[in-house]
Amino acid sequence: MSEQTTIDELLSIMARLRDPAGGCPWDLAQTFSTVLPFTLEEAYEVAEAIESGSLTDLRDELGDLLFQVVFHARMAQEQGAFAFPDVVRAICDKMVRRHPHVFADVALGDQAAVRAHWEREKALERERAGDSGRASVGVLAGVAQALPALVRAEKLQRRAARVGFDWDAIAGVLDKVQEELDECRETLAEHVDPTERVHEIGDLLFSCVNLARHLGVDAEQALRAANHRFERRFARIESGLAAQGLQPGPAVRAQMEHLWEDAKAHE
């Protein structure tokens, strides 16, 4: 079976599911908004499959994500907006346009030059897609609101850095993290408005993302990895307590701390 036939089969399945005369009631009831949470979920499951190292899981999750693309394209087609081939055409054109060093006779040099061209082309695309009545589009325009907060913070920072709004050295970033941590401590006073605590915690997290960026670390992936480590270590705590006939709880705090350190040493 050819790749084209496979795509055609998937498109046919989607059309059948959305067929008013005999389709699936659930699929027919969906809209872009109601499908969106499933689209985001499938994207995260792709990330989880990659982190697990299972190519079989990755294959399956990529299929689920592709189905989400087909679902949205089908609903758009029903409204007369665009269809799946238009989605494919748009991304093909974009990739060729953003890679002139591959598809045209343009020498860009190293990875840094390629990345710089990519970002310039994206900026031009945003301007072309923006309000024609405005002289320019803001530097931070187009960073999707729906992104995870850590991812969006890094993208906003990278955009600002491209126009020179950034720390010159990592020492300044470290000082900023400490400054924000100190300001968080100040909110421990009883008279402080709880909203201020929220703001200061947000500023601290934002500065930590900035630190990660300067260190060349993906903050979202780093936190996901930290979550996985915490899960593994806490599972060892639970199994260690179970071996002693105990359950997690305040009464066994000392044992939990000891087992936590053992888990860290084991890793």
N, C-alpha and C positions, 0 to 999 in steps of 0.2 A: 504494500500500500504506500503510495507516494505521500510526501509531506503535504502537498496541496489537498489531496483527497482526505487526509486526516483532519485538516482545518475545515474543509467543507462539511465533513461529517459532524464536527462539533458545532458549526454554525447551524446545521440542519436540526440537530438535537435542541439547540436553544430556541430556534424558531418554533419547533413543535411544542416545547414547554410553554411558550407564550402565545400559542394559537388560541384565540378566543373560542373556537368551535370545539376544541377537544384537548386543550392544554391542561397544565397543572394549576389548580386554583391558587396555590401559594405563590407560584412564580408569576401568575397573572396579576396578583395583588401588589406586587413589589413596585417600588419607585427608586429613583437614584438615591434618595435619602435613606430609604429603608434597607437598601442593599449595601450602602456605604460601610456600616459596621462590619459586615462580613468581609468586605474587600480589605479593610484594615487588618482584620483578624488573620486572613490568609497571608498577607504580607509578613506579619509577625511569625506565622508558622513556617514560612520559607526561611526566615532568619534562624528559627530554632532548629530546623533541619540542617542548615549549614553548620551551626554550632555543634550539633550532635555528630557531625562527620558521616552521616548516613546518606549515601547517594540515592538509595532507594527511596528514603523519605523525601529527599530533595526533589526527585522526579515527581512524586505524588503531589507534593505541595505546590510545585510550579504549575502542575496541571490544574489544581484548584484555583490558583491565582489567575491563570489564563482564562478559566471559566468566568471569573469575575469581569475580566476585560470584555469578553464576549457578551456577558449579561448586560453591561452598561451600553455597549455598542448596539445591541439589539433594541433596547429601549429608546435610544436616540434615533435609530432607524425608523421605528414606529412613529416617532414624532416628526419625521422628515428632516432631521438635523444632519445626521451623518450615519454611515454604516461602517462595519468592520474594515472593509478595504480602504476606507478613507483614513482610519486610524493607522493602518499599516503604511499607507502612502505618506502620511505626515511624518511618522518616525523615520522612514527610510530617507526622505528628503532632509530631515533634520540631521541625521547621522552623516550623510554625505557632505552637507554644508559645514558641519562642525569638524570634519576631518579632511581639509584640503590637502594635507600632507600625504594622504593615502589615495584620495580619489581625484586630485588635481595636482598640477605641477607647482606645488608650493612647499618650500623648505621651511620647516618650523624648528628643527633642531632637537633639543632634549625634551624630557617630560615636562619641565617647568614651562618651556615655551608653548608646548601643546596645551597645557592647562590654562595658560594665560590667554591663548587664542579662544579656547572653549568658553572661558568666562566672558571675553569680549563679545563673542557671538551671542551668548545668552543675553547679555545686556542689550544688544541691538534688537534681539527678538522681543524683549520686554518693551522696548521703546516702540517698536512697530505695532505691538499688540495694545499699547496704552492709548490714553485719550489723545487724539490728534490735536486737540486744542491746547495741550500743555507743552511747554518748551522742552521738558525732559521728564523722565520717570525717576522717582526717588531711588537712592542707592539701595534701600532696604525693600523696595517694592517687589512683590512676587514671591516672597518667602512664605510658603503655605502655612496658614494658621493651624491646619489639622495635624501638622507634624508633631511627633513627641517633643516635649518641651526642651529636653537636652539637645536633640538634633536641631531644633529651630534656633536655640541659643547659639550654637556653633555656627550655623549658617549666617545668622545676623552679624556675628562677630567677624566672620570672614569677609562679608560684604563691606563692613566698616573698615576693616584692615586694608582692603584694596585701595581705598582712597586716603590712606595714611593715618586713620584713627585707630591706633594700636600702640601697645607698649613697645619700646625699643629693645628692652631686654627682659628676660624672665624674672629678674630680681624685682622689677616693678610689679609683675603679676603676683608673685609670692607675697609682697607687701600688701597688695590689695586684698588677697585672700585673708591675711591676718587682720587687716582693718575691718573687713566685713564680719569676721568671727568675733572681734572685740565688740562690734556694734550689736551683734546677736546677744552677747553676754549682758549688755546694758539693758536689753529688753526683759531681763529676768526680774527687774524691779516690779513690785506689786502695782504701782500706779500706771504702768505702761499700757497703752491701748493695744489690745490683741491684734488689731490690724497692722500696727507697726511691727509686731513680731513676724507676721506673714511677709511683710515687705523686706525685712532684714534677712529672713531665711532665703527669700527669693534672690536677693542680692548676693548672698553667700554662694548659693548654688550657681548663679550666673558667673561669678568670679572663678569658681572651681572648673566650670566648663572652659573658661578662658585659659586657665592653667593647663588643662588637658590639651587644648588646641596648641599651645606653645610648646608642649612636650611631644607633640605629634601623636597624641592618643585620642582615639574616638571615644568621647565621653559616654555616649549611649552604650557602646559595646563594653566599655570598662565597667559600667554599672550593671549591665546584664551579667557579666562574668562574676562580679561581686555577689550578685543575687544567687547565682549558681553555687558559688563557694559557700555562702551562708547556708543554703539548703543542704549541701552535702555534709557540712560540719554539724549542723543541728540534727541531721539524721543519725550521725554517729553518737551524738549526745543521747538521743532517744534509745538507740540500741544498747549503749553502755548502761544506761539506767535500767532498761528492761532486764539486762543480764543480772542486775542486782535486785530485781523485783520492785523497782521504783518507777514512778511516773514523773514527768517534768512538773515543776511547781516551785513556789518560793521556798518551801521547806528544804529543798535539795539544791539550793542555789550554789553552794560551795562545790558540790559534786558536778554540777553542770559546768561551772567555770573550769574545773580540772579536766573534764572530758573535752571541753572546747579547746583547751591548750593541747591536749593529746591529738585531737583531730587536726589542728594546725600543724603540729610536728609531723604527723603521718603524711600530710600532703607535701 
